[in-house]
Amino acid sequence: MMNREEVLRWLHETDPTRLADLYARADAVRRECVGDEIHLRGLVEISNYCLQNCAYCGLRRENIAVERYRMSDLEIMDCVQEAVRRGYGTIVLQSGEDYGLETGWIADLVRKIKAGTSLAVTLSLGERFPEELAAWREAGADRYLLKFETSDDELYERIHPALPNRAYSRKGLLRILKDLGYEVGSGVMVGLPGQSYQALANDLFLFREMGLDMIGAGPFLPHPQTPLGQDATYATLPPEEQVPATEEMAYKVVALTRILCPNANIPSTTSLASLNREAGRRLALQRGANVVMPNLTPGTYRLCYEIYPEKLCFHEDPDFEHAQLMQLFADLGRPVGKGPGGRPVDIAKGKESSL
């Protein structure tokens, strides 16, 4: 298993030949520990309202340029049936932190999905209260995604202003989610302004320490209607300390995550695919990733869910995206995963890669 010094060396590595060795190692660990199957999670962005005012996100509450929406339960269930028709194993319901999505309404929606389909249900609804998370788990929700964005507490507080009357952190909520029995997903942005190499190494080891079931890492993409998109000095470090928000750095983090957390589900993120529309998804899948999240949000809404500009899915028809993915998987010689595609149980209990 890699130690911190090795991880830091890889994060600084720029030699293509050596990086090819890292990527080959990550791909071998992926094959041994989670197999060749690529699991598909159908993403539905059910609301873009958000109470938070994060310095990096286009959905932040002070962004008055965004047109807000909430999907109805009928619209959401149409997307659920689309996921079933395409053979996906999981539906992901994502939103900003929107308390207009009431606890009971979400619980009823989860029950309806679980009663009518065999899909796993993943929720990604922000920093909701522990009692809400418990209610949704009781209703049948299987997984919860909540990125901690950075393990650097000082940087996190700068980019993610705290709301009043909150007695818990995101990292604390992740532990609560595990205690409630959810499969738990988290992740970080790579190249976040103010992110040092030491902090990024800490992120990688925190993934392992927390025993996360799903881990996402994509490049930071600035949104023009946010402080980090408008002010180059908002969070700065000396150039030699600042992690670059590059495609290559994101691949390195994906590969190192696979090696450090061999049995986790790791997505080939939309942000990587947005940065490299021709090869981003493919390269991530060849460097440790085993999950893709096709966007099922209706076109009338997806343009309004602008966390960062020019997302890959903005102008793509779901049928076109699905066909592209099937061709990509065929080219890679990788089968589509069947069923929910959870973290392998035997490995999660302690089996490590031999590589």
Secondary structure, DSSP 8 states (H G I E B T S, - for coil): ---HHHHHHHHH---HHHHHHHHHHHHHHHHHHH-S-BEEEEEEEEE---S---TT-TT-TT-TTS---B--HHHHHHHHHHHHHHT-SEEEEEESS-TTS-HHHHHHHHHHHHHH---EEEEE--S--HHHHHHHHHHT--EEE---B-S-HHHHHHHS---TT----HHHHHHHHHHTT-EEEEEEEET-TT-BHHHHHHHHHHHHHHT-SEEEEEE----TTSHHHH-TTSS---TTTB----HHHHHHHHHHHHHHSTTSB-B--HHHHHH-TTTHHHHHHTTT--EE--B-S-HHHHTT--SSTT-GGGG--HHHHHHHHHHHHHHHT--B--S-----HHHHTT-----
